[in-house]
Amino acid sequence: MSNLLYIVAVILVIFWAIGFFAYSAGGIIHVLLVIALIAVILRIIQGISIIK
């Protein structure tokens, strides 16, 4: 499950970068970036809880 979360986060960051440089997607790109950051933070938190 954590692998899937990481893959989704990477894909969303890539889409954000494409949209940021293309200026064609508007505000939705920033929403994708926020979702990607939340996914990465959740992965980090889950990783820390597994280590403990």
N, CA, C and O atoms as CSV, one atom per row, in Angstrom:
chain,resi,resn,atom,element,x,y,z
A,1,MET,N,N,0.826,-1.194,0.000
A,1,MET,CA,C,0.000,0.000,0.000
A,1,MET,C,C,0.866,1.253,0.000
A,1,MET,O,O,0.538,2.231,-0.672
A,2,SER,N,N,1.963,1.235,0.742
A,2,SER,CA,C,2.820,2.417,0.798
A,2,SER,C,C,3.519,2.658,-0.541
A,2,SER,O,O,3.782,3.804,-0.907
A,3,ASN,N,N,3.819,1.581,-1.271
A,3,ASN,CA,C,4.395,1.746,-2.608
A,3,ASN,C,C,3.426,2.466,-3.523
A,3,ASN,O,O,3.828,3.338,-4.293
A,4,LEU,N,N,2.165,2.113,-3.448
A,4,LEU,CA,C,1.147,2.744,-4.273
A,4,LEU,C,C,1.033,4.229,-3.931
A,4,LEU,O,O,0.906,5.070,-4.821
A,5,LEU,N,N,1.080,4.541,-2.649
A,5,LEU,CA,C,1.006,5.934,-2.200
A,5,LEU,C,C,2.179,6.733,-2.758
A,5,LEU,O,O,2.007,7.867,-3.205
A,6,TYR,N,N,3.358,6.148,-2.732
A,6,TYR,CA,C,4.553,6.815,-3.240
A,6,TYR,C,C,4.449,7.036,-4.743
A,6,TYR,O,O,4.806,8.107,-5.232
A,7,ILE,N,N,3.970,6.050,-5.476
A,7,ILE,CA,C,3.821,6.165,-6.921
A,7,ILE,C,C,2.827,7.261,-7.277
A,7,ILE,O,O,3.075,8.059,-8.182
A,8,VAL,N,N,1.703,7.302,-6.569
A,8,VAL,CA,C,0.703,8.339,-6.815
A,8,VAL,C,C,1.294,9.721,-6.541
A,8,VAL,O,O,1.063,10.656,-7.308
A,9,ALA,N,N,2.051,9.856,-5.458
A,9,ALA,CA,C,2.664,11.136,-5.123
A,9,ALA,C,C,3.636,11.587,-6.203
A,9,ALA,O,O,3.645,12.758,-6.582
A,10,VAL,N,N,4.443,10.676,-6.694
A,10,VAL,CA,C,5.403,11.017,-7.743
A,10,VAL,C,C,4.685,11.428,-9.022
A,10,VAL,O,O,5.078,12.400,-9.666
A,11,ILE,N,N,3.643,10.703,-9.394
A,11,ILE,CA,C,2.880,11.044,-10.595
A,11,ILE,C,C,2.245,12.423,-10.454
A,11,ILE,O,O,2.263,13.211,-11.400
A,12,LEU,N,N,1.690,12.719,-9.295
A,12,LEU,CA,C,1.068,14.024,-9.085
A,12,LEU,C,C,2.088,15.155,-9.127
A,12,LEU,O,O,1.801,16.231,-9.652
A,13,VAL,N,N,3.266,14.921,-8.583
A,13,VAL,CA,C,4.306,15.950,-8.645
A,13,VAL,C,C,4.747,16.173,-10.086
A,13,VAL,O,O,4.995,17.310,-10.487
A,14,ILE,N,N,4.845,15.116,-10.857
A,14,ILE,CA,C,5.212,15.249,-12.273
A,14,ILE,C,C,4.149,16.044,-13.018
A,14,ILE,O,O,4.476,16.937,-13.799
A,15,PHE,N,N,2.874,15.724,-12.783
A,15,PHE,CA,C,1.797,16.481,-13.421
A,15,PHE,C,C,1.831,17.947,-13.006
A,15,PHE,O,O,1.593,18.838,-13.822
A,16,TRP,N,N,2.129,18.191,-11.727
A,16,TRP,CA,C,2.214,19.569,-11.254
A,16,TRP,C,C,3.330,20.316,-11.976
A,16,TRP,O,O,3.145,21.456,-12.402
A,17,ALA,N,N,4.486,19.673,-12.114
A,17,ALA,CA,C,5.624,20.310,-12.773
A,17,ALA,C,C,5.299,20.622,-14.232
A,17,ALA,O,O,5.635,21.694,-14.736
A,18,ILE,N,N,4.647,19.685,-14.901
A,18,ILE,CA,C,4.259,19.909,-16.298
A,18,ILE,C,C,3.292,21.084,-16.386
A,18,ILE,O,O,3.455,21.961,-17.234
A,19,GLY,N,N,2.308,21.105,-15.532
A,19,GLY,CA,C,1.328,22.187,-15.538
A,19,GLY,C,C,1.925,23.522,-15.137
A,19,GLY,O,O,1.536,24.565,-15.663
A,20,PHE,N,N,2.872,23.496,-14.204
A,20,PHE,CA,C,3.503,24.727,-13.751
A,20,PHE,C,C,4.262,25.382,-14.888
A,20,PHE,O,O,4.241,26.605,-15.029
A,21,PHE,N,N,4.927,24.582,-15.694
A,21,PHE,CA,C,5.700,25.142,-16.796
A,21,PHE,C,C,4.845,25.412,-18.024
A,21,PHE,O,O,5.221,26.233,-18.861
A,22,ALA,N,N,3.731,24.757,-18.151
A,22,ALA,CA,C,2.878,24.944,-19.322
A,22,ALA,C,C,1.861,26.074,-19.116
A,22,ALA,O,O,1.387,26.649,-20.096
A,23,TYR,N,N,1.524,26.396,-17.891
A,23,TYR,CA,C,0.557,27.441,-17.556
A,23,TYR,C,C,-0.820,27.208,-18.178
A,23,TYR,O,O,-1.574,28.160,-18.377
A,24,SER,N,N,-1.149,25.982,-18.480
A,24,SER,CA,C,-2.417,25.746,-19.161
A,24,SER,C,C,-3.467,25.079,-18.279
A,24,SER,O,O,-4.645,25.058,-18.635
A,25,ALA,N,N,-3.060,24.538,-17.140
A,25,ALA,CA,C,-3.997,23.773,-16.331
A,25,ALA,C,C,-4.630,24.597,-15.215
A,25,ALA,O,O,-5.581,24.139,-14.581
A,26,GLY,N,N,-4.133,25.775,-14.966
A,26,GLY,CA,C,-4.733,26.644,-13.961
A,26,GLY,C,C,-4.525,26.156,-12.542
A,26,GLY,O,O,-3.481,25.588,-12.221
A,27,GLY,N,N,-5.523,26.376,-11.686
A,27,GLY,CA,C,-5.409,26.082,-10.263
A,27,GLY,C,C,-5.417,24.607,-9.916
A,27,GLY,O,O,-4.987,24.237,-8.824
A,28,ILE,N,N,-5.890,23.756,-10.807
A,28,ILE,CA,C,-5.972,22.328,-10.493
A,28,ILE,C,C,-4.588,21.727,-10.249
A,28,ILE,O,O,-4.456,20.758,-9.502
A,29,ILE,N,N,-3.575,22.287,-10.863
A,29,ILE,CA,C,-2.216,21.782,-10.673
A,29,ILE,C,C,-1.776,21.960,-9.224
A,29,ILE,O,O,-1.102,21.096,-8.664
A,30,HIS,N,N,-2.154,23.063,-8.630
A,30,HIS,CA,C,-1.775,23.299,-7.241
A,30,HIS,C,C,-2.523,22.353,-6.310
A,30,HIS,O,O,-1.990,21.953,-5.275
A,31,VAL,N,N,-3.728,21.999,-6.661
A,31,VAL,CA,C,-4.469,21.003,-5.890
A,31,VAL,C,C,-3.760,19.660,-5.981
A,31,VAL,O,O,-3.651,18.951,-4.981
A,32,LEU,N,N,-3.282,19.305,-7.151
A,32,LEU,CA,C,-2.535,18.056,-7.316
A,32,LEU,C,C,-1.258,18.064,-6.479
A,32,LEU,O,O,-0.884,17.046,-5.898
A,33,LEU,N,N,-0.597,19.208,-6.421
A,33,LEU,CA,C,0.614,19.311,-5.617
A,33,LEU,C,C,0.304,19.097,-4.140
A,33,LEU,O,O,1.038,18.388,-3.452
A,34,VAL,N,N,-0.749,19.686,-3.658
A,34,VAL,CA,C,-1.139,19.513,-2.258
A,34,VAL,C,C,-1.454,18.048,-1.967
A,34,VAL,O,O,-1.052,17.523,-0.929
A,35,ILE,N,N,-2.164,17.392,-2.869
A,35,ILE,CA,C,-2.481,15.972,-2.686
A,35,ILE,C,C,-1.197,15.142,-2.660
A,35,ILE,O,O,-1.064,14.223,-1.852
A,36,ALA,N,N,-0.256,15.467,-3.541
A,36,ALA,CA,C,1.013,14.736,-3.575
A,36,ALA,C,C,1.787,14.937,-2.280
A,36,ALA,O,O,2.358,13.987,-1.745
A,37,LEU,N,N,1.809,16.154,-1.776
A,37,LEU,CA,C,2.517,16.413,-0.523
A,37,LEU,C,C,1.875,15.681,0.648
A,37,LEU,O,O,2.576,15.158,1.514
A,38,ILE,N,N,0.555,15.643,0.679
A,38,ILE,CA,C,-0.137,14.899,1.732
A,38,ILE,C,C,0.198,13.413,1.650
A,38,ILE,O,O,0.401,12.764,2.676
A,39,ALA,N,N,0.256,12.877,0.444
A,39,ALA,CA,C,0.593,11.463,0.269
A,39,ALA,C,C,2.006,11.174,0.758
A,39,ALA,O,O,2.245,10.149,1.398
A,40,VAL,N,N,2.944,12.071,0.461
A,40,VAL,CA,C,4.329,11.879,0.907
A,40,VAL,C,C,4.410,11.962,2.429
A,40,VAL,O,O,5.091,11.153,3.058
A,41,ILE,N,N,3.720,12.933,3.021
A,41,ILE,CA,C,3.731,13.073,4.477
A,41,ILE,C,C,3.132,11.835,5.142
A,41,ILE,O,O,3.661,11.352,6.144
A,42,LEU,N,N,2.030,11.320,4.590
A,42,LEU,CA,C,1.441,10.109,5.147
A,42,LEU,C,C,2.404,8.936,5.060
A,42,LEU,O,O,2.491,8.133,5.989
A,43,ARG,N,N,3.126,8.832,3.951
A,43,ARG,CA,C,4.103,7.750,3.789
A,43,ARG,C,C,5.218,7.869,4.821
A,43,ARG,O,O,5.652,6.868,5.391
A,44,ILE,N,N,5.675,9.086,5.057
A,44,ILE,CA,C,6.738,9.292,6.042
A,44,ILE,C,C,6.240,8.933,7.439
A,44,ILE,O,O,6.943,8.267,8.200
A,45,ILE,N,N,5.042,9.368,7.771
A,45,ILE,CA,C,4.471,9.072,9.090
A,45,ILE,C,C,4.289,7.568,9.262
A,45,ILE,O,O,4.596,7.027,10.324
A,46,GLN,N,N,3.799,6.894,8.238
A,46,GLN,CA,C,3.612,5.446,8.327
A,46,GLN,C,C,4.951,4.734,8.450
A,46,GLN,O,O,5.059,3.734,9.159
A,47,GLY,N,N,5.973,5.242,7.764
A,47,GLY,CA,C,7.306,4.648,7.851
A,47,GLY,C,C,7.888,4.790,9.237
A,47,GLY,O,O,8.527,3.870,9.746
A,48,ILE,N,N,7.670,5.939,9.850
A,48,ILE,CA,C,8.179,6.168,11.199
A,48,ILE,C,C,7.463,5.274,12.203
A,48,ILE,O,O,8.096,4.735,13.110
A,49,SER,N,N,6.161,5.113,12.053
A,49,SER,CA,C,5.413,4.278,12.985
A,49,SER,C,C,5.771,2.806,12.839
A,49,SER,O,O,5.682,2.056,13.812
A,50,ILE,N,N,6.170,2.379,11.658
A,50,ILE,CA,C,6.583,0.987,11.457
A,50,ILE,C,C,7.924,0.737,12.123
A,50,ILE,O,O,8.146,-0.337,12.681
A,51,ILE,N,N,8.827,1.721,12.072
A,51,ILE,CA,C,10.159,1.572,12.669
A,51,ILE,C,C,10.048,1.439,14.177
A,51,ILE,O,O,10.761,0.632,14.773
A,52,LYS,N,N,9.175,2.206,14.809
A,52,LYS,CA,C,9.005,2.148,16.262
A,52,LYS,C,C,8.311,0.900,16.614
A,52,LYS,O,O,8.062,0.644,17.792
